[in-house]
Amino acid sequence: MSTSLAGRAETPMQARLLAHLRDDGPLSRVQLADRMNVSRTTIAAEVNRLGELGLAHEVGPAASRGGRRSTMVDLAPGIRFVGISIGATGMSVGVTDGRLAVLATRTRECDIRQGPEAVLATALELARETLEECGVERPMGAGVGVPGPVDFHRGVSVSPPIMPGWDGYPVRDAVSRGLGCPVVLDNDVNVLAIGEQHAGVARAARDFLYVKIGTGIGCGIVVDGELYRGVDGCAGDIGHIRVQDFGPTCACGNTGCLEAFSGGAALARDATEAARAGRSPVLAELLAEKGELTAADIGIAVSRGDAQAVQLIRDSGHRVGQVLASLVSFFNPGLIVIGGRVTGLGHALLAEIRGVTYRRSLPLATGNLPIVLSELGDEGGVIGAARLISSSVYAPLGSGAS
Ligand SMILES: [Zn+2]
């Protein structure tokens, strides 16, 4: 088995070859030659070189299509990536193979406000556990997602509103030191969007939005198959779009932000208020039982037929829908995926978001616009983070990762 860690692609053609194998492999040399529009001889030479780099290898004859049999090519079996997806209240860490199939995962509750040292120590501990479970000494690379704005090129988080103590912290370098491999850092929503693109409901979509409604709210933007980050990496920061001139104060310091109305933290706040004001017997009971309420408790109250909880979800979905309607007019996506923990509130929320988005957008833009819930759950972040680093490892040295 090839476990050489030499590997990074040396040329753009090798990088494309590896991406084809990652997304659709194994493929025959003939298929690769067709897809890349080069000769089989060229493919054979590149595959040879990738073999020496420990990145790809030949795995035997392809099924006969008449005439001379082609040879099947696959990624090297020893390639392992780590995906670390850190949210505001919990994290998922996993190990994947070269095609990003998840081999082992761990999830753990963890408050991002504990600061980078404590949170990253937990992430590294989980990563080492999963690596050990998979018998991996050193992974080929690791991808990391954090719930706030990231300077993608420097690998640091920048003024993250819900992450006190993380501003300017060298997350990428810290994880790289901890695992002894190259690391790429991005924000959690971008990571979830590319996870969805690789293995979820967005697999066939070229232009789509991934809207995460967790403690905060953000949006991953995929344009023509590629993640769009914007000039400074904060494209899609829709949680801080103002939906009302006066409103609750947001974690960012402004008032009236979408997130301050519809994020998980806002929902927990409103549920607590409803419970204390005697507007919801079910929420009051849950509050007395638990001492504090989360967005998930609203889901419990809905399942017990609580009218106030249903109203909270409607109001939240309504405001998200208003913002999405504007985004649809601006961007004309082919798909909107809704993800994040608040999607545990499920179909009541989705129905409201759909209703408002469809009502407020032009018919031409919504005629063919599915709005669906993500089905990947926690694994989406692990796959997305692994895909992020795979693109960097599979890209030729010196080129920017994407
Ligand atoms: Zn804000």
Residues whose N, C-alpha, C, O or C-beta is under 5 A from the ligand:
A	BS01	ZN	G239 H240 C250 A251 C252 N254 C257
